[in-house]
Amino acid sequence: MKIKAGIVGGAGYTAGELLRILLHHKFVELGGIVSSSNAGNPLHQVHDDLLGDTELVFASELAGDEDVVFLCLGHGNSKSWLAKNSLPEITHVIDLSNDFRLAADQEFDGREFVYGLPELNKSRIQQAQSIANPGCFATAIQLALLPLAQAGKLTDDVHVSAITGSTGAGQSLSETVHFSWRTNNVSIYKPFTHQHLGEIGESLAQLQPQLDLDINFIPYRGNFSRGIFASVYTPSDLSQDEAREMYKNFYAEAPFTTVSDKEIHLKQVVNTNKCLLHVQKLGKQLLITSVIDNLVKGASGQAVQNMNLLFGLPETTGLHLKSVLF
Ligand SMILES: NC(=O)c1ccc[n+]([C@@H]2O[C@H](COP(=O)([O-])OP(=O)(O)OC[C@H]3O[C@@H](n4cnc5c(N)ncnc54)[C@H](OP(=O)(O)O)[C@@H]3O)[C@@H](O)[C@H]2O)c1
């Protein structure tokens, strides 16, 4: 039996990435791919690389019999879309925005959203009706910190620098995604105030309830289209060997998150649903680096991972993606 999957916000980047994955998922049949800007146009008119893969067209509404609906809308728009379009209770919703990620937002219109980070909440995701898919920076940073929180070892302030590609900002044009501005350039934005800090803090406190520290996060815009490289450090009494062992044990059952003994770099994960972590001790500081593809493990790949868990499929179904090292 196939899972019928619909998408809302079909012309955007995360929707395009979902289509690339779902078209090759052996247990998925596509339902309505809703687009407010492109209803009636072929999917490949917007997502050019799908030419030859599908002749499906964008719809103005869902087919109505979807088992799961992915909301790929900008922040705030998922809430308003759900308020206007009530879905049957049995239809699962996987939302990619930040509308339902925080505990205070997880109940909406009779739906209960579970925070969809499988490395943290796998058993709750398997039982969930609806999923709030994590943010991209939040995914990279949480995966770098969860093992420390689990061991109660987050005892001092945490410093994070993380650089993202231009697709992180979505398909709308703006000065900072304009080629002339972005190429050969680096800049920061929202220092210490990025909106993902809320979900990061809640997940860490779930594992280490007495958490009392600052996460000092500086996000960077990078001169590339895909991926996030995060470096995270905090003072620690663990030795390098103890820390590496702890991280490897924490992620032993996580099919997409792997602790590397060698230093890591972005191209190891671009186009895949992987997160790679590297842990080293330098003086008093434990330094953890973390890399993901913002559109895959940071968005649409993780959304499919959550869908697999919701429907009782192996977590990795449809997510054995080919990397592009060179
Ligand atoms: N890009 C990433 O790396 C990333 C990672 C993690 C999470 N996210 C989150 O995922 C969501 C989608 O991101 P994205 O990068 O795919 O954004 P995007 O490329 O800007 O696409 C969003 C889509 O939403 C639809 N839309 C735009 N304005 C709308 C409105 N006012 N009301 C209803 N629909 C509207 C449009 O699709 P139609 O024209 O087809 O209707 C648009 O293409 C965002 O909440 C984002 O924060 C993104």
The ligand as an SDF file (V2000), in Angstrom:
LIG
                    3D

 48 52  0  0  0  0  0  0  0  0999 V2000
   15.2290   26.7140    2.9070 N   0  0  0  0  0  0  0  0  0  0  0  0
   15.6960   25.9880    3.9190 C   0  0  0  0  0  0  0  0  0  0  0  0
   16.8630   25.5850    3.9410 O   0  0  0  0  0  0  0  0  0  0  0  0
   14.7850   25.6410    5.0770 C   0  0  0  0  0  0  0  0  0  0  0  0
   15.2640   24.7580    6.0500 C   0  0  0  0  0  0  0  0  0  0  0  0
   14.4400   24.4210    7.1360 C   0  0  0  0  0  0  0  0  0  0  0  0
   13.1750   24.9780    7.2290 C   0  0  0  0  0  0  0  0  0  0  0  0
   12.7420   25.8570    6.2840 N   0  0  0  0  0  0  0  0  0  0  0  0
   11.4040   26.4230    6.4300 C   0  0  0  0  0  0  0  0  0  0  0  0
   10.5530   25.7890    5.4750 O   0  0  0  0  0  0  0  0  0  0  0  0
    9.5650   26.7130    5.0370 C   0  0  0  0  0  0  0  0  0  0  0  0
    9.6250   26.8200    3.5170 C   0  0  0  0  0  0  0  0  0  0  0  0
   10.9270   27.2890    3.1740 O   0  0  0  0  0  0  0  0  0  0  0  0
   11.4030   27.4370    1.6770 P   0  0  0  0  0  0  0  0  0  0  0  0
   12.8690   27.6400    1.7310 O   0  0  0  0  0  0  0  0  0  0  0  0
   10.8380   26.3440    0.8650 O   0  0  0  0  0  0  0  0  0  0  0  0
   10.6990   28.8180    1.3030 O   0  0  0  0  0  0  0  0  0  0  0  0
   10.3540   29.3700   -0.1460 P   0  0  0  0  0  0  0  0  0  0  0  0
   11.3230   28.8400   -1.1260 O   0  0  0  0  0  0  0  0  0  0  0  0
   10.2310   30.8300    0.0120 O   0  0  0  0  0  0  0  0  0  0  0  0
    8.9300   28.7320   -0.4470 O   0  0  0  0  0  0  0  0  0  0  0  0
    7.7700   29.0270    0.3000 C   0  0  0  0  0  0  0  0  0  0  0  0
    6.5560   28.8380   -0.6010 C   0  0  0  0  0  0  0  0  0  0  0  0
    5.4000   29.2120    0.1220 O   0  0  0  0  0  0  0  0  0  0  0  0
    4.4280   29.7480   -0.7870 C   0  0  0  0  0  0  0  0  0  0  0  0
    4.0610   31.0710   -0.2730 N   0  0  0  0  0  0  0  0  0  0  0  0
    4.7780   32.1960   -0.2780 C   0  0  0  0  0  0  0  0  0  0  0  0
    4.1120   33.1950    0.3260 N   0  0  0  0  0  0  0  0  0  0  0  0
    2.9610   32.6810    0.7480 C   0  0  0  0  0  0  0  0  0  0  0  0
    1.8640   33.2070    1.4660 C   0  0  0  0  0  0  0  0  0  0  0  0
    1.8280   34.4610    1.8720 N   0  0  0  0  0  0  0  0  0  0  0  0
    0.8300   32.3940    1.7420 N   0  0  0  0  0  0  0  0  0  0  0  0
    0.8490   31.1130    1.3280 C   0  0  0  0  0  0  0  0  0  0  0  0
    1.8810   30.5600    0.6290 N   0  0  0  0  0  0  0  0  0  0  0  0
    2.9230   31.3370    0.3720 C   0  0  0  0  0  0  0  0  0  0  0  0
    5.0860   29.8500   -2.1380 C   0  0  0  0  0  0  0  0  0  0  0  0
    4.7150   28.6890   -2.8630 O   0  0  0  0  0  0  0  0  0  0  0  0
    3.5620   28.6960   -3.9520 P   0  0  0  0  0  0  0  0  0  0  0  0
    3.8300   29.8980   -4.8090 O   0  0  0  0  0  0  0  0  0  0  0  0
    3.7650   27.4130   -4.6710 O   0  0  0  0  0  0  0  0  0  0  0  0
    2.2580   28.7860   -3.2150 O   0  0  0  0  0  0  0  0  0  0  0  0
    6.5590   29.7680   -1.8030 C   0  0  0  0  0  0  0  0  0  0  0  0
    7.2830   29.2600   -2.8630 O   0  0  0  0  0  0  0  0  0  0  0  0
    9.8790   28.0540    5.7290 C   0  0  0  0  0  0  0  0  0  0  0  0
    9.0500   28.1920    6.8480 O   0  0  0  0  0  0  0  0  0  0  0  0
   11.3400   27.8990    6.1190 C   0  0  0  0  0  0  0  0  0  0  0  0
   11.7050   28.6660    7.2140 O   0  0  0  0  0  0  0  0  0  0  0  0
   13.5140   26.1840    5.1920 C   0  0  0  0  0  0  0  0  0  0  0  0
  1  2  1  0
  2  3  2  0
  2  4  1  0
  4  5  1  0
  4 48  2  0
  5  6  2  0
  6  7  1  0
  7  8  2  0
  8  9  1  0
  8 48  1  0
  9 10  1  0
  9 46  1  0
 10 11  1  0
 11 12  1  0
 11 44  1  0
 12 13  1  0
 13 14  1  0
 14 15  2  0
 14 16  1  0
 14 17  1  0
 17 18  1  0
 18 19  2  0
 18 20  1  0
 18 21  1  0
 21 22  1  0
 22 23  1  0
 23 24  1  0
 23 42  1  0
 24 25  1  0
 25 26  1  0
 25 36  1  0
 26 27  1  0
 26 35  1  0
 27 28  2  0
 28 29  1  0
 29 30  1  0
 29 35  2  0
 30 31  1  0
 30 32  2  0
 32 33  1  0
 33 34  2  0
 34 35  1  0
 36 37  1  0
 36 42  1  0
 37 38  1  0
 38 39  2  0
 38 40  1  0
 38 41  1  0
 42 43  1  0
 44 45  1  0
 44 46  1  0
 46 47  1  0
M  CHG  2   8   1  16  -1
M  END
$$$$
